Amino acid sequence: MKIRKNIFKKKIKNFDKQIGVWSCLASNTVAEILSIAGFDWIVIDMEHSPNDIQEVLTQLQIIQGYESEPMVRVPWNEPIMVKRVLDMGAQTILFPFVENKKEAEEAVSATRYPPKGIRGVMSSARMNKYGNVADYYNIAEKEICVIVQCETKNAIENISKIAAVDGIDGIFVGPSDLSASLGKIGQFEDPDVQFLINKAKKSCAKYNKPIGILTGKKDFAKKYISDGFTFVAINSDTNLIARSAENLLKEFK
């Protein structure tokens, strides 16, 4: 049997626009709905959402049955959870709060088998179709996509060094923590926040590295896409349900 191909990784390397959505509700049904809708990529969030390891597994099984690419945001840039998520068959990992070259190198190392990295070896699991993918250990990294979040002013300043790390496939700007790092928490539209977002985009373009971002506002999503962001998450499941419910209720109250 052949290893699953990571179409998302291939497309962002070619700078093909990819439209995504954040999934925070730890729901198999929601994961299926988003997959059927046809998003290019869907974030299964473990950092700020109540997704435990079993829920991540079942959502991976669902999403990978469609054409969407599941991107698992691990709780932190540490190898233990990364190892488990990879063994469950995840191929695109989003590492939060990466600020420098060393931390970027650590992220890549967690996804690579020795001698290139420190990923633990499991002989038979979902990642190699329970032992049915020949030569999995030598070919796995070709389909593993490593995305790191640059979400502080310091991280934005270090993008040139982060982008140069071998194995980093893309940079993701985190507007929420970025605004907080400037002392303007929650003020995503503030000129200083937007300045750093634009600076990150220019740095990634200079070093030929795909860049992504999340926003819940249509105007900003369209702007980021037209400005050159390669992969843009245009909303989250929680926000879609909350705002739709509120707006519907307003019509009847």
C-alpha positions as CSV (number, residue, x, y, z in Angstrom):
1,M,0.0,0.0,0.0
2,K,1.1,3.6,-0.6
3,I,1.4,6.4,1.9
4,R,-1.3,9.0,1.9
5,K,-0.4,12.0,-0.2
6,N,-0.5,15.4,1.4
7,I,-2.1,17.5,-1.3
8,F,-2.2,20.6,0.9
9,K,1.6,20.6,1.3
10,K,2.1,20.3,-2.4
11,K,-0.3,23.1,-3.1
12,I,1.1,25.6,-0.7
13,K,4.6,24.9,-2.0
14,N,3.2,26.0,-5.4
15,F,1.6,29.0,-3.7
16,D,-1.9,27.8,-4.7
17,K,-4.5,29.5,-2.6
18,Q,-6.0,27.3,0.1
19,I,-9.1,28.3,2.1
20,G,-9.5,26.8,5.5
21,V,-11.6,26.8,8.7
22,W,-10.8,26.3,12.4
23,S,-12.6,23.5,14.2
24,C,-12.8,24.0,17.9
25,L,-16.0,22.1,19.0
26,A,-14.4,18.6,19.3
27,S,-17.3,17.2,17.3
28,N,-17.1,14.4,14.7
29,T,-20.3,15.7,13.2
30,V,-18.9,19.2,12.7
31,A,-15.7,17.8,11.2
32,E,-17.8,15.9,8.7
33,I,-20.0,18.9,7.9
34,L,-16.9,21.1,7.2
35,S,-15.3,18.3,5.1
36,I,-18.4,17.9,3.0
37,A,-18.6,21.7,2.6
38,G,-15.2,21.4,0.8
39,F,-12.7,23.5,2.8
40,D,-9.1,22.9,1.6
41,W,-7.9,22.5,5.1
42,I,-9.4,22.2,8.5
43,V,-7.6,22.9,11.8
44,I,-8.3,20.4,14.6
45,D,-7.4,22.6,17.5
46,M,-5.8,21.1,20.6
47,E,-4.3,24.3,22.0
48,H,-7.4,26.3,22.8
49,S,-10.1,23.7,22.4
50,P,-11.3,20.7,24.4
51,N,-10.0,18.2,21.8
52,D,-8.5,15.2,23.5
53,I,-6.4,12.6,21.7
54,Q,-9.2,10.2,21.0
55,E,-11.4,13.0,19.5
56,V,-8.5,14.1,17.3
57,L,-8.2,10.5,16.0
58,T,-11.8,10.2,15.0
59,Q,-11.8,13.6,13.4
60,L,-8.7,12.6,11.4
61,Q,-10.5,9.5,10.2
62,I,-13.5,11.5,9.1
63,I,-11.7,14.4,7.4
64,Q,-9.2,12.2,5.6
65,G,-12.2,10.4,4.0
66,Y,-12.8,13.6,2.1
67,E,-10.6,16.0,0.1
68,S,-9.9,18.4,3.0
69,E,-6.5,18.3,4.7
70,P,-6.7,18.0,8.5
71,M,-4.2,20.3,10.2
72,V,-3.7,19.4,13.9
73,R,-2.7,22.3,16.1
74,V,-0.8,20.7,19.0
75,P,-1.0,22.2,22.5
76,W,2.6,23.3,22.5
77,N,5.9,22.9,20.7
78,E,7.0,19.7,22.4
79,P,7.6,16.3,20.9
80,I,5.4,14.0,23.0
81,M,2.0,15.0,21.7
82,V,3.5,15.5,18.2
83,K,4.7,11.9,18.2
84,R,1.2,10.6,19.2
85,V,-0.6,12.7,16.6
86,L,1.7,11.7,13.8
87,D,1.3,8.0,14.7
88,M,-2.5,8.5,14.5
89,G,-2.0,9.6,10.9
90,A,-1.9,13.3,11.0
91,Q,0.4,14.7,8.3
92,T,0.1,18.5,8.8
93,I,1.1,19.9,12.2
94,L,0.6,23.5,13.4
95,F,3.1,24.4,16.1
96,P,2.0,27.4,18.3
97,F,4.2,30.1,19.6
98,V,7.4,29.6,17.7
99,E,9.7,32.6,18.2
100,N,13.1,31.8,16.9
101,K,15.3,29.5,14.8
102,K,16.0,27.1,17.7
103,E,12.3,26.5,18.4
104,A,11.6,26.1,14.6
105,E,14.3,23.4,14.5
106,E,12.8,21.7,17.5
107,A,9.4,21.6,15.8
108,V,10.9,19.9,12.7
109,S,12.9,17.5,14.8
110,A,9.8,16.3,16.5
111,T,8.4,15.2,13.1
112,R,11.6,13.4,11.8
113,Y,12.9,10.0,12.6
114,P,16.5,9.6,13.7
115,P,19.1,10.6,12.7
116,K,17.3,13.7,11.4
117,G,15.1,14.1,14.4
118,I,13.7,12.6,17.6
119,R,10.4,11.1,16.5
120,G,9.8,7.8,18.3
121,V,9.4,4.7,16.2
122,M,6.2,2.8,16.2
123,S,6.1,-0.3,14.1
124,S,2.4,-0.6,13.3
125,A,-0.2,2.2,13.6
126,R,-2.5,4.3,11.6
127,M,0.3,6.4,10.1
128,N,1.7,3.4,8.1
129,K,-1.7,1.8,7.6
130,Y,-0.9,-0.7,10.4
131,G,2.3,-1.9,8.8
132,N,1.1,-2.0,5.2
133,V,3.1,1.0,3.8
134,A,6.4,-0.3,2.6
135,D,9.4,1.9,3.6
136,Y,7.3,4.3,5.6
137,Y,10.1,5.4,7.8
138,N,12.2,6.7,4.9
139,I,9.3,8.4,3.0
140,A,7.1,9.8,5.8
141,E,8.7,13.2,5.9
142,K,7.9,13.8,2.3
143,E,4.2,14.0,3.2
144,I,4.6,15.7,6.6
145,C,3.9,19.4,6.5
146,V,5.3,21.5,9.3
147,I,3.7,24.9,9.9
148,V,4.9,27.2,12.7
149,Q,2.9,30.0,14.3
150,C,4.7,33.4,14.5
151,E,2.5,35.3,16.9
152,T,4.7,37.8,18.7
153,K,6.6,40.9,17.6
154,N,9.8,39.0,18.4
155,A,8.7,36.1,16.2
156,I,7.9,38.4,13.3
157,E,11.4,39.9,13.6
158,N,12.9,36.4,13.4
159,I,10.9,35.2,10.4
160,S,14.0,35.3,8.1
161,K,15.8,32.8,10.4
162,I,12.7,30.7,11.0
163,A,11.9,30.4,7.3
164,A,15.4,29.3,6.5
165,V,15.1,26.2,8.8
166,D,15.1,23.0,6.7
167,G,11.7,21.3,7.0
168,I,9.6,24.4,7.7
169,D,6.9,24.3,5.1
170,G,5.0,27.4,6.0
171,I,4.6,30.3,8.5
172,F,1.3,31.1,10.2
173,V,0.6,34.5,11.7
174,G,-1.5,34.4,14.9
175,P,-3.3,37.7,15.2
176,S,-4.7,37.2,18.7
177,D,-1.4,36.6,20.5
178,L,0.3,39.1,18.2
179,S,-2.1,41.8,19.3
180,A,-1.4,40.8,22.9
181,S,2.3,41.0,22.5
182,L,1.9,44.7,21.5
183,G,-0.2,45.4,24.5
184,K,-3.3,45.7,22.3
185,I,-5.1,42.4,23.1
186,G,-8.1,41.8,20.9
187,Q,-7.4,44.8,18.7
188,F,-6.8,42.9,15.5
189,E,-7.6,45.8,13.3
190,D,-5.2,48.1,15.0
191,P,-2.7,49.7,12.6
192,D,0.3,48.4,14.6
193,V,-1.0,44.8,14.5
194,Q,-1.7,45.0,10.8
195,F,1.7,46.5,10.2
196,L,3.4,43.5,11.7
197,I,1.1,41.1,9.8
198,N,2.1,42.9,6.6
199,K,5.7,42.8,7.6
200,A,5.4,39.0,8.1
201,K,3.9,38.6,4.7
202,K,6.7,40.6,3.0
203,S,9.4,38.6,4.9
204,C,7.9,35.3,3.8
205,A,7.7,36.5,0.2
206,K,11.3,37.5,0.3
207,Y,12.3,34.0,1.5
208,N,9.8,32.2,-0.8
209,K,7.9,30.7,2.1
210,P,4.1,30.2,2.1
211,I,2.2,32.2,4.8
212,G,-1.1,31.7,6.4
213,I,-3.5,33.5,8.7
214,L,-6.9,33.2,10.5
215,T,-9.6,35.8,10.5
216,G,-13.3,35.8,11.3
217,K,-14.1,38.8,9.1
218,K,-14.9,38.5,5.4
219,D,-13.3,41.8,4.4
220,F,-10.0,41.0,6.1
221,A,-10.0,37.4,4.7
222,K,-10.5,38.7,1.1
223,K,-7.8,41.3,1.7
224,Y,-5.3,38.8,3.0
225,I,-6.0,36.5,0.0
226,S,-5.5,39.3,-2.5
227,D,-2.4,40.6,-0.6
228,G,-0.6,37.3,-1.1
229,F,-1.4,35.0,1.8
230,T,-1.3,31.5,0.5
231,F,-3.5,29.7,3.1
232,V,-6.2,31.6,4.9
233,A,-8.7,30.3,7.5
234,I,-11.8,32.4,7.0
235,N,-13.7,31.5,10.2
236,S,-14.1,29.0,13.0
237,D,-17.0,26.5,13.7
238,T,-17.7,28.2,17.0
239,N,-17.9,31.7,15.5
240,L,-20.0,30.5,12.6
241,I,-22.6,28.9,14.9
242,A,-22.6,31.7,17.5
243,R,-22.9,34.6,15.0
244,S,-25.5,32.8,12.9
245,A,-27.6,32.0,15.9
246,E,-27.4,35.6,17.2
247,N,-28.3,37.1,13.8
248,L,-31.2,34.7,13.3
249,L,-32.6,35.4,16.8
250,K,-32.4,39.2,16.2
251,E,-34.8,38.8,13.3
252,F,-37.4,37.4,15.6
253,K,-36.8,39.4,18.8
